[in-house]
């Protein structure tokens, strides 16, 4: 379900940037605002997805999974972190 667009985003651009955006929007049959919002939204999704998704071949995935499944190595700093009471507790 579409939400009402009730927030304004303002940006400054050069004349040539605006002209290019306008031309691309026109080619797609969209307004400048529609084109810019869809483009920025897609780019934001791509950036965030790049930070949370990575592809591995089968061999590398098996190695990765084995590392995740292995118990952590003894580590005094990790032990201290996990046994220290949180400030809000």
Buried (B, 14 or more C-beta within 10 A) or exposed (E): EEEEEEEEEEEEEEEEEBEEBBEBBEEEEBEEEEBBBEBEEEEEEEEEEEEEEEEEEEEEEEEEEEEEEEEEEEEEEEEEEEEEEEEEE
